[in-house]
Amino acid sequence: MRNLVWFLLVLLFMPEISLAEGSEEHRPSRFNLSVNGGTGLMRAVSPYTLESGEVAAGFFIMNYDRYPADVDFVELLLQGAVGLPGRTEFFFRVSPTFRSNSVAQDPVGYPVPPLDLFVDTFPTNALRPDPYFLYAQEVPYKTYFVDGIKIRPPGDGAFASSTGDIVLGLKANLFSEERGHPLGFGIRGYAEFPTETPAYNVPNWRDYAGVSGERDYGFNLLFSKMLRKVEILLDVGYKKIGDPPRAFRIQFVNSAFDDPEHFLVGEPVEYGLDLHNILSLGAGMTVPAFDLGMFPVWFMSEFSYERYVGSGTSVERLVHPAEMRLGLQSNLPPYKAISFGFAWQLTFNDAGDGGLRWSNLVTPSGEQGDINFSELVDPELSEIVQQYFTDRGATFSEASSKVFSTDNAAFDEWRNISTDPQVIVGQGGGAALFFLTWHIGSAW
C-alpha cells in the first residue's frame, strides 16, 4: 500500500509532458475498446462513449489463470462498438477461441461434475462433508480423459478448446468533466450468451472448455478523474451468474442387503450447480509516456479484483482473483485511426501453491479412501461396480462421475481414492497481452 501511495504522489506532481496537438482524442480511455466490452483501457471500462455515429472495432489476445486447479485460459476476442445519440454506446464482443488447460486437477479424489454419489448407511452412515469438487468457476464441467493424459505440473496438462461467450451491452455517459462536472460518471449493462453447450465427462473432452452453458447478466458503475495529465478510472460491477441444472445426485444405499427393496434407501435426490455471483472492482490509469512522431505513447496500468459472493456449491478452495496489468499503447503512424498496444499481466493469487490438499472422500479415520468408479477414470473398475449397483436396482444419471462412499470393509479392494496429501499447484504468473483498436468512421 505504501508503494502505491508513493506511486500516485509521483504521478500527481510529475513534470508537465508536452503532448502532440490533438493527441487527447487518442487517449486510450477515449479511443480503446476494453476487453470487457465498450470503450476503456484493457479490462477497465471508461465512463465515456463514442461520439454519435462513430464506429470502432477491436482485437484482443488475453491470457489469465483461475483457481482452484490452476486453470490457464487463453481467449481470442473480437469487439465492436457504435456511438448512439444521447451519449450512449452499444457494444458487443465475441470469442471465436476459448482455451482452458489445467495441470492441477485431481479427477480421482475430486470428481468432475455432475456427480452420482452413492452413500452407504451400513455399518455407519458414510455421508462425507463438503467439498466434493475442485473446479474453477469459469469451467465447472471441465473434463479430460485420464488414461494417457499426465496431469503433471508445470508442463503437461489437459488442453481443451472451443468458442467463448457473446457479450451484448449498452453504456451511457451521465457526467463529464468537459461539461463542467467534477468527475466523469457512466453506467453500463450487459448480457453474456454462451456458445458452448455443456457436455459432461465425454471422451472428446478436447472439444469442450467445460463452461456452465448458462447466461450471465451484469452492470457497472464507471468513474473517471483527471489529475493534470493523469486520468484515473474506477469501475465497480456486479455479475449475476447463471446456475446450470446439474451438480450431483445422492442415493443412499444399505450394503447389508442385496434386494432392491432393502438395498435402496429412499429416492435419489438431485441438486443443481450453484455458482457464486461476482462483485468486481477495477482501477485504471493512463498517462502520456513520450512522443512517437505525431502521436504520444501512453502508459497504462490496471488493477482488478473479483469477489465471489452469495451462496454457492462448495469447492476445495475459493480463490478471489486479483491481477495487475502494465502496458504501452500508441497510434499507428501515419494511420491515426488505428491504435495498438501490449501489456504484461501478473496474477497475485498463489492459491496455496506448494501447500497440501487431502480429498474429503475418505473414511472417518482417514486411513482409507472411497471408490471413484467413473468411466473415464478407471473403466475396468467402473464396469464391476456399476454392475454391482445395477443388480440391486440402482440407476445412474447421464454422463456423470460416480463415487461410492462406504465404511464397509467388504469393499476395501475397490478403494482407489488416495488418502495421501497432494501438492497444490497455483502458480499464476505473468502473461503477455496484445490489443488493437480501429476507429472505422461514422455509421451514418
Secondary structure, 3 states (H helix, E strand, C coil): CHHHHHHHHHHHCCCCCCCCCCHHHHCHHHHCECCCCCEECCCCECCCCCCCCEEEEEEEEEEEEECCCCEEEEEEEEEEEEEECCCEEEEEEEEEEEEEEECCCCCCCCCCCCEEEEEECCCCCCCCCCCCECCCCCCCCCCCCCCCCCCECCCECCCEEECCCEEEEEEEEEECHHHCCCCEEEEEEEEEECCCCCCCCCCCHHHCCCCCCCCEEEEEEEEEEEECCEEEEEEEEEEECCCCCCCEEEEEECCCCCCHHHHEEEEEEEECCCCCEEEEEEEEEEEEEEEECCEEEEEEEEEEEEEEECCCCCECCCCCCEEEEEEEEEEECCEEEEEEEEEEEEECCCCCCCCEECCCCECCCCCCECEECCCCCCHHHHHHHHHHHHHCCCCCCCCCEEEEECCCHHHHHHCCCCCCCEECCCCCEEEEEEEEEEEEEECC
